Amino acid sequence: MLEEKKSPSRETPHNLMLENRSKLCITGVTDVDTFDESKIVLFTEEETMQIEGYDLHINKLNVADGELVIDGEIVSIVYTGRDAKNKKGLFGRMFQ
């Protein structure tokens, strides 16, 4: 009998929706590492992301649902690696 191999399932789907380069909605967020008005570093189920821009503000963060909304001028969105599961972000370190 052959065993079917399944790809690892994500608990929360990861999606990005960018509106007019001024509002970014992200799902599948597990934690936020650092943030200021020019850069936000966050973790998803699979990877680390870095968002850069001007006047960036976290408008909504719901780690339980994995939802993050960022307002400001979005200049770049970069996936920086697959080490998210081994790192703890700002909120993870605060509530240890």
N, CA, C and O atoms as CSV, one atom per row, in Angstrom:
chain,resi,resn,atom,element,x,y,z
A,1,MET,N,N,0.843,-1.184,0.000
A,1,MET,CA,C,0.000,0.000,0.000
A,1,MET,C,C,0.889,1.249,0.000
A,1,MET,O,O,1.792,1.376,0.827
A,2,LEU,N,N,0.633,2.142,-0.907
A,2,LEU,CA,C,1.415,3.360,-1.007
A,2,LEU,C,C,0.861,4.424,-0.084
A,2,LEU,O,O,-0.350,4.624,0.012
A,3,GLU,N,N,1.776,5.106,0.594
A,3,GLU,CA,C,1.374,6.195,1.487
A,3,GLU,C,C,1.391,7.502,0.715
A,3,GLU,O,O,2.353,7.798,0.006
A,4,GLU,N,N,0.350,8.267,0.848
A,4,GLU,CA,C,0.301,9.548,0.160
A,4,GLU,C,C,1.054,10.584,0.970
A,4,GLU,O,O,0.793,10.767,2.159
A,5,LYS,N,N,1.986,11.259,0.322
A,5,LYS,CA,C,2.743,12.309,1.000
A,5,LYS,C,C,1.992,13.613,0.855
A,5,LYS,O,O,1.593,14.006,-0.241
A,6,LYS,N,N,1.810,14.268,1.967
A,6,LYS,CA,C,1.114,15.552,1.955
A,6,LYS,C,C,2.105,16.658,2.259
A,6,LYS,O,O,3.020,16.492,3.065
A,7,SER,N,N,1.907,17.782,1.603
A,7,SER,CA,C,2.757,18.923,1.910
A,7,SER,C,C,2.349,19.473,3.268
A,7,SER,O,O,1.196,19.323,3.672
A,8,PRO,N,N,3.289,20.117,3.988
A,8,PRO,CA,C,2.956,20.661,5.295
A,8,PRO,C,C,1.818,21.664,5.178
A,8,PRO,O,O,1.845,22.549,4.324
A,9,SER,N,N,0.827,21.522,6.035
A,9,SER,CA,C,-0.313,22.432,5.965
A,9,SER,C,C,-0.056,23.659,6.832
A,9,SER,O,O,0.530,23.572,7.911
A,10,ARG,N,N,-0.497,24.771,6.345
A,10,ARG,CA,C,-0.374,26.016,7.090
A,10,ARG,C,C,-1.612,26.187,7.933
A,10,ARG,O,O,-2.729,25.918,7.491
A,11,GLU,N,N,-1.402,26.635,9.150
A,11,GLU,CA,C,-2.538,26.869,10.035
A,11,GLU,C,C,-3.374,28.037,9.538
A,11,GLU,O,O,-4.603,27.966,9.553
A,12,THR,N,N,-2.732,29.100,9.102
A,12,THR,CA,C,-3.416,30.286,8.608
A,12,THR,C,C,-2.896,30.576,7.209
A,12,THR,O,O,-1.684,30.664,7.012
A,13,PRO,N,N,-3.794,30.727,6.225
A,13,PRO,CA,C,-3.315,31.038,4.873
A,13,PRO,C,C,-2.554,32.362,4.848
A,13,PRO,O,O,-2.875,33.290,5.590
A,14,HIS,N,N,-1.554,32.433,3.995
A,14,HIS,CA,C,-0.748,33.650,3.875
A,14,HIS,C,C,-1.138,34.368,2.594
A,14,HIS,O,O,-0.963,33.834,1.499
A,15,ASN,N,N,-1.666,35.578,2.731
A,15,ASN,CA,C,-2.072,36.390,1.596
A,15,ASN,C,C,-1.605,37.824,1.797
A,15,ASN,O,O,-1.455,38.295,2.924
A,16,LEU,N,N,-1.379,38.506,0.679
A,16,LEU,CA,C,-1.046,39.931,0.687
A,16,LEU,C,C,-2.048,40.654,-0.199
A,16,LEU,O,O,-2.399,40.172,-1.276
A,17,MET,N,N,-2.507,41.819,0.262
A,17,MET,CA,C,-3.328,42.667,-0.590
A,17,MET,C,C,-2.840,44.094,-0.419
A,17,MET,O,O,-2.946,44.670,0.664
A,18,LEU,N,N,-2.308,44.659,-1.486
A,18,LEU,CA,C,-1.764,46.006,-1.479
A,18,LEU,C,C,-2.711,46.918,-2.246
A,18,LEU,O,O,-3.018,46.667,-3.412
A,19,GLU,N,N,-3.170,47.972,-1.589
A,19,GLU,CA,C,-4.088,48.926,-2.203
A,19,GLU,C,C,-3.376,50.256,-2.413
A,19,GLU,O,O,-3.005,50.928,-1.451
A,20,ASN,N,N,-3.186,50.635,-3.682
A,20,ASN,CA,C,-2.594,51.924,-4.051
A,20,ASN,C,C,-1.271,52.227,-3.349
A,20,ASN,O,O,-0.949,53.388,-3.097
A,21,ARG,N,N,-0.514,51.187,-3.038
A,21,ARG,CA,C,0.772,51.326,-2.337
A,21,ARG,C,C,0.659,52.098,-1.026
A,21,ARG,O,O,1.662,52.601,-0.519
A,22,SER,N,N,-0.556,52.200,-0.468
A,22,SER,CA,C,-0.723,52.940,0.782
A,22,SER,C,C,-1.377,52.119,1.894
A,22,SER,O,O,-1.388,52.548,3.048
A,23,LYS,N,N,-1.917,50.956,1.566
A,23,LYS,CA,C,-2.522,50.091,2.582
A,23,LYS,C,C,-2.180,48.648,2.233
A,23,LYS,O,O,-2.462,48.181,1.130
A,24,LEU,N,N,-1.567,47.947,3.187
A,24,LEU,CA,C,-1.160,46.564,2.985
A,24,LEU,C,C,-1.850,45.693,4.021
A,24,LEU,O,O,-1.693,45.904,5.224
A,25,CYS,N,N,-2.615,44.713,3.550
A,25,CYS,CA,C,-3.270,43.738,4.426
A,25,CYS,C,C,-2.555,42.404,4.248
A,25,CYS,O,O,-2.397,41.919,3.128
A,26,ILE,N,N,-2.126,41.816,5.362
A,26,ILE,CA,C,-1.381,40.561,5.328
A,26,ILE,C,C,-2.074,39.572,6.249
A,26,ILE,O,O,-2.428,39.919,7.376
A,27,THR,N,N,-2.274,38.336,5.783
A,27,THR,CA,C,-2.779,37.273,6.648
A,27,THR,C,C,-1.692,36.222,6.797
A,27,THR,O,O,-0.763,36.164,5.990
A,28,GLY,N,N,-1.802,35.403,7.811
A,28,GLY,CA,C,-0.797,34.386,8.086
A,28,GLY,C,C,0.363,34.904,8.911
A,28,GLY,O,O,1.413,34.263,8.968
A,29,VAL,N,N,0.195,36.052,9.554
A,29,VAL,CA,C,1.245,36.655,10.381
A,29,VAL,C,C,1.246,35.973,11.744
A,29,VAL,O,O,0.198,35.826,12.373
A,30,THR,N,N,2.429,35.557,12.196
A,30,THR,CA,C,2.534,34.935,13.514
A,30,THR,C,C,3.099,35.877,14.565
A,30,THR,O,O,2.832,35.705,15.755
A,31,ASP,N,N,3.883,36.881,14.141
A,31,ASP,CA,C,4.461,37.818,15.098
A,31,ASP,C,C,5.116,38.980,14.350
A,31,ASP,O,O,5.432,38.875,13.165
A,32,VAL,N,N,5.312,40.083,15.063
A,32,VAL,CA,C,6.034,41.239,14.530
A,32,VAL,C,C,7.346,41.338,15.290
A,32,VAL,O,O,7.353,41.352,16.521
A,33,ASP,N,N,8.457,41.407,14.564
A,33,ASP,CA,C,9.771,41.475,15.196
A,33,ASP,C,C,10.111,42.911,15.559
A,33,ASP,O,O,10.314,43.223,16.732
A,34,THR,N,N,10.176,43.787,14.562
A,34,THR,CA,C,10.494,45.196,14.798
A,34,THR,C,C,9.630,46.056,13.897
A,34,THR,O,O,9.164,45.620,12.845
A,35,PHE,N,N,9.430,47.287,14.336
A,35,PHE,CA,C,8.694,48.213,13.479
A,35,PHE,C,C,9.040,49.644,13.843
A,35,PHE,O,O,9.255,49.975,15.009
A,36,ASP,N,N,9.091,50.490,12.813
A,36,ASP,CA,C,9.194,51.934,12.967
A,36,ASP,C,C,8.568,52.548,11.724
A,36,ASP,O,O,7.938,51.837,10.942
A,37,GLU,N,N,8.726,53.839,11.526
A,37,GLU,CA,C,8.052,54.502,10.419
A,37,GLU,C,C,8.627,54.173,9.048
A,37,GLU,O,O,8.019,54.505,8.030
A,38,SER,N,N,9.799,53.520,9.007
A,38,SER,CA,C,10.406,53.214,7.715
A,38,SER,C,C,10.538,51.720,7.430
A,38,SER,O,O,10.753,51.344,6.277
A,39,LYS,N,N,10.416,50.843,8.452
A,39,LYS,CA,C,10.594,49.412,8.222
A,39,LYS,C,C,9.813,48.599,9.250
A,39,LYS,O,O,9.791,48.924,10.438
A,40,ILE,N,N,9.174,47.539,8.768
A,40,ILE,CA,C,8.478,46.578,9.635
A,40,ILE,C,C,8.991,45.195,9.270
A,40,ILE,O,O,8.985,44.819,8.098
A,41,VAL,N,N,9.436,44.436,10.265
A,41,VAL,CA,C,9.887,43.067,10.070
A,41,VAL,C,C,8.909,42.165,10.802
A,41,VAL,O,O,8.642,42.360,11.988
A,42,LEU,N,N,8.370,41.171,10.090
A,42,LEU,CA,C,7.362,40.295,10.690
A,42,LEU,C,C,7.608,38.857,10.282
A,42,LEU,O,O,8.353,38.579,9.343
A,43,PHE,N,N,6.970,37.948,11.002
A,43,PHE,CA,C,7.083,36.521,10.727
A,43,PHE,C,C,5.741,35.990,10.251
A,43,PHE,O,O,4.692,36.358,10.778
A,44,THR,N,N,5.786,35.113,9.239
A,44,THR,CA,C,4.620,34.356,8.819
A,44,THR,C,C,4.851,32.906,9.233
A,44,THR,O,O,5.862,32.591,9.860
A,45,GLU,N,N,3.926,32.033,8.889
A,45,GLU,CA,C,4.092,30.610,9.217
A,45,GLU,C,C,5.369,30.048,8.609
A,45,GLU,O,O,6.009,29.187,9.212
A,46,GLU,N,N,5.749,30.517,7.430
A,46,GLU,CA,C,6.859,29.943,6.687
A,46,GLU,C,C,8.102,30.824,6.606
A,46,GLU,O,O,9.219,30.305,6.601
A,47,GLU,N,N,7.935,32.148,6.543
A,47,GLU,CA,C,9.064,33.017,6.257
A,47,GLU,C,C,9.031,34.305,7.058
A,47,GLU,O,O,8.044,34.640,7.712
A,48,THR,N,N,10.149,35.013,6.981
A,48,THR,CA,C,10.258,36.345,7.551
A,48,THR,C,C,10.041,37.355,6.421
A,48,THR,O,O,10.524,37.156,5.306
A,49,MET,N,N,9.314,38.435,6.712
A,49,MET,CA,C,9.058,39.470,5.719
A,49,MET,C,C,9.578,40.803,6.216
A,49,MET,O,O,9.578,41.082,7.415
A,50,GLN,N,N,10.022,41.620,5.279
A,50,GLN,CA,C,10.459,42.975,5.598
A,50,GLN,C,C,9.714,43.938,4.681
A,50,GLN,O,O,9.794,43.829,3.457
A,51,ILE,N,N,8.990,44.882,5.281
A,51,ILE,CA,C,8.258,45.896,4.528
A,51,ILE,C,C,8.942,47.220,4.779
A,51,ILE,O,O,9.175,47.592,5.929
A,52,GLU,N,N,9.271,47.946,3.703
A,52,GLU,CA,C,9.916,49.247,3.839
A,52,GLU,C,C,9.068,50.309,3.169
A,52,GLU,O,O,8.359,50.039,2.199
A,53,GLY,N,N,9.149,51.532,3.704
A,53,GLY,CA,C,8.396,52.635,3.131
A,53,GLY,C,C,8.535,53.883,3.977
A,53,GLY,O,O,9.512,54.052,4.706
A,54,TYR,N,N,7.539,54.757,3.871
A,54,TYR,CA,C,7.544,56.033,4.585
A,54,TYR,C,C,6.262,56.164,5.389
A,54,TYR,O,O,5.190,55.764,4.935
A,55,ASP,N,N,6.377,56.724,6.581
A,55,ASP,CA,C,5.226,56.941,7.470
A,55,ASP,C,C,4.413,55.665,7.675
A,55,ASP,O,O,3.183,55.694,7.644
A,56,LEU,N,N,5.106,54.545,7.885
A,56,LEU,CA,C,4.418,53.273,8.098
A,56,LEU,C,C,3.813,53.222,9.496
A,56,LEU,O,O,4.448,53.607,10.478
A,57,HIS,N,N,2.580,52.744,9.565
A,57,HIS,CA,C,1.877,52.596,10.836
A,57,HIS,C,C,1.145,51.264,10.837
A,57,HIS,O,O,0.516,50.889,9.848
A,58,ILE,N,N,1.232,50.554,11.952
A,58,ILE,CA,C,0.453,49.331,12.109
A,58,ILE,C,C,-0.943,49.764,12.540
A,58,ILE,O,O,-1.148,50.231,13.661
A,59,ASN,N,N,-1.885,49.601,11.641
A,59,ASN,CA,C,-3.265,50.006,11.895
A,59,ASN,C,C,-4.022,48.926,12.655
A,59,ASN,O,O,-4.873,49.226,13.492
A,60,LYS,N,N,-3.704,47.655,12.357
A,60,LYS,CA,C,-4.383,46.540,13.019
A,60,LYS,C,C,-3.414,45.381,13.128
A,60,LYS,O,O,-2.723,45.047,12.165
A,61,LEU,N,N,-3.362,44.767,14.301
A,61,LEU,CA,C,-2.566,43.558,14.504
A,61,LEU,C,C,-3.385,42.592,15.334
A,61,LEU,O,O,-3.724,42.882,16.482
A,62,ASN,N,N,-3.704,41.447,14.758
A,62,ASN,CA,C,-4.423,40.401,15.466
A,62,ASN,C,C,-3.659,39.108,15.223
A,62,ASN,O,O,-3.893,38.408,14.238
A,63,VAL,N,N,-2.737,38.799,16.140
A,63,VAL,CA,C,-1.894,37.621,15.980
A,63,VAL,C,C,-2.715,36.346,16.100
A,63,VAL,O,O,-2.379,35.341,15.474
A,64,ALA,N,N,-3.782,36.367,16.889
A,64,ALA,CA,C,-4.634,35.184,17.029
A,64,ALA,C,C,-5.242,34.782,15.683
A,64,ALA,O,O,-5.351,33.594,15.379
A,65,ASP,N,N,-5.637,35.774,14.875
A,65,ASP,CA,C,-6.189,35.512,13.549
A,65,ASP,C,C,-5.135,35.595,12.458
A,65,ASP,O,O,-5.402,35.229,11.314
A,66,GLY,N,N,-3.939,36.070,12.794
A,66,GLY,CA,C,-2.859,36.191,11.827
A,66,GLY,C,C,-3.020,37.355,10.871
A,66,GLY,O,O,-2.491,37.319,9.760
A,67,GLU,N,N,-3.745,38.391,11.284
A,67,GLU,CA,C,-4.023,39.513,10.394
A,67,GLU,C,C,-3.259,40.762,10.807
A,67,GLU,O,O,-3.206,41.110,11.986
A,68,LEU,N,N,-2.661,41.437,9.812
A,68,LEU,CA,C,-1.924,42.671,10.024
A,68,LEU,C,C,-2.308,43.652,8.929
A,68,LEU,O,O,-2.353,43.291,7.753
A,69,VAL,N,N,-2.587,44.907,9.318
A,69,VAL,CA,C,-2.890,45.961,8.354
A,69,VAL,C,C,-1.904,47.097,8.581
A,69,VAL,O,O,-1.762,47.589,9.700
A,70,ILE,N,N,-1.224,47.512,7.518
A,70,ILE,CA,C,-0.221,48.567,7.577
A,70,ILE,C,C,-0.659,49.709,6.668
A,70,ILE,O,O,-1.047,49.485,5.521
A,71,ASP,N,N,-0.593,50.934,7.186
A,71,ASP,CA,C,-0.873,52.134,6.402
A,71,ASP,C,C,0.419,52.906,6.219
A,71,ASP,O,O,1.301,52.852,7.077
A,72,GLY,N,N,0.544,53.624,5.111
A,72,GLY,CA,C,1.714,54.436,4.809
A,72,GLY,C,C,2.102,54.229,3.357
A,72,GLY,O,O,1.384,53.566,2.608
A,73,GLU,N,N,3.230,54.790,2.955
A,73,GLU,CA,C,3.702,54.612,1.580
A,73,GLU,C,C,4.598,53.379,1.526
A,73,GLU,O,O,5.717,53.393,2.040
A,74,ILE,N,N,4.104,52.319,0.902
A,74,ILE,CA,C,4.834,51.053,0.809
A,74,ILE,C,C,5.798,51.143,-0.380
A,74,ILE,O,O,5.380,51.398,-1.510
A,75,VAL,N,N,7.086,50.932,-0.115
A,75,VAL,CA,C,8.101,50.995,-1.153
A,75,VAL,C,C,8.559,49.595,-1.561
A,75,VAL,O,O,8.765,49.333,-2.746
A,76,SER,N,N,8.720,48.684,-0.577
A,76,SER,CA,C,9.170,47.332,-0.917
A,76,SER,C,C,8.635,46.315,0.073
A,76,SER,O,O,8.399,46.607,1.246
A,77,ILE,N,N,8.452,45.096,-0.451
A,77,ILE,CA,C,8.051,43.937,0.354
A,77,ILE,C,C,9.022,42.824,-0.016
A,77,ILE,O,O,9.100,42.419,-1.176
A,78,VAL,N,N,9.768,42.327,0.983
A,78,VAL,CA,C,10.799,41.329,0.714
A,78,VAL,C,C,10.648,40.168,1.682
A,78,VAL,O,O,10.502,40.364,2.888
A,79,TYR,N,N,10.686,38.947,1.135
A,79,TYR,CA,C,10.768,37.747,1.969
A,79,TYR,C,C,12.242,37.501,2.231
A,79,TYR,O,O,13.035,37.403,1.294
A,80,THR,N,N,12.616,37.398,3.515
A,80,THR,CA,C,14.040,37.334,3.841
A,80,THR,C,C,14.517,35.973,4.312
A,80,THR,O,O,15.718,35.807,4.528
A,81,GLY,N,N,13.650,34.995,4.482
A,81,GLY,CA,C,14.129,33.690,4.899
A,81,GLY,C,C,13.036,32.803,5.428
A,81,GLY,O,O,11.873,33.198,5.511
A,82,ARG,N,N,13.425,31.591,5.788
A,82,ARG,CA,C,12.475,30.591,6.275
A,82,ARG,C,C,12.727,30.228,7.738
A,82,ARG,O,O,12.488,29.084,8.125
A,83,ASP,N,N,13.198,31.158,8.558
A,83,ASP,CA,C,13.536,30.863,9.942
A,83,ASP,C,C,12.480,31.343,10.922
A,83,ASP,O,O,12.774,31.473,12.111
A,84,ALA,N,N,11.275,31.607,10.474
A,84,ALA,CA,C,10.255,32.213,11.323
A,84,ALA,C,C,9.893,31.353,12.525
A,84,ALA,O,O,9.621,31.887,13.600
A,85,LYS,N,N,9.884,30.053,12.368
A,85,LYS,CA,C,9.439,29.189,13.464
A,85,LYS,C,C,10.428,29.167,14.620
A,85,LYS,O,O,10.045,28.864,15.750
A,86,ASN,N,N,11.703,29.483,14.357
A,86,ASN,CA,C,12.722,29.430,15.397
A,86,ASN,C,C,12.977,30.776,16.056
A,86,ASN,O,O,13.763,30.860,17.000
A,87,LYS,N,N,12.322,31.837,15.570
A,87,LYS,CA,C,12.557,33.165,16.117
A,87,LYS,C,C,11.324,33.645,16.853
A,87,LYS,O,O,10.197,33.263,16.535
A,88,LYS,N,N,11.558,34.483,17.834
A,88,LYS,CA,C,10.460,35.122,18.540
A,88,LYS,C,C,10.502,36.603,18.237
A,88,LYS,O,O,11.559,37.229,18.313
A,89,GLY,N,N,9.372,37.160,17.898
A,89,GLY,CA,C,9.288,38.579,17.604
A,89,GLY,C,C,9.145,39.407,18.855
A,89,GLY,O,O,9.265,38.900,19.971
A,90,LEU,N,N,8.891,40.676,18.665
A,90,LEU,CA,C,8.761,41.624,19.759
A,90,LEU,C,C,7.701,41.185,20.757
A,90,LEU,O,O,7.952,41.173,21.962
A,91,PHE,N,N,6.519,40.825,20.269
A,91,PHE,CA,C,5.445,40.445,21.176
A,91,PHE,C,C,5.704,39.093,21.818
A,91,PHE,O,O,5.314,38.866,22.963
A,92,GLY,N,N,6.361,38.189,21.091
A,92,GLY,CA,C,6.731,36.896,21.655
A,92,GLY,C,C,7.727,37.039,22.790
A,92,GLY,O,O,7.652,36.312,23.781
A,93,ARG,N,N,8.671,37.983,22.650
A,93,ARG,CA,C,9.655,38.204,23.715
A,93,ARG,C,C,9.030,38.902,24.920
A,93,ARG,O,O,9.416,38.647,26.061
A,94,MET,N,N,8.052,39.794,24.660
A,94,MET,CA,C,7.427,40.529,25.763
A,94,MET,C,C,6.600,39.618,26.660
A,94,MET,O,O,6.509,39.854,27.865
A,95,PHE,N,N,5.986,38.564,26.076
A,95,PHE,CA,C,5.067,37.726,26.832
A,95,PHE,C,C,5.621,36.336,27.112
A,95,PHE,O,O,4.864,35.369,27.186
A,96,GLN,N,N,6.945,36.231,27.269
A,96,GLN,CA,C,7.568,34.951,27.586
A,96,GLN,C,C,7.248,34.543,28.999
A,96,GLN,O,O,7.688,33.485,29.451
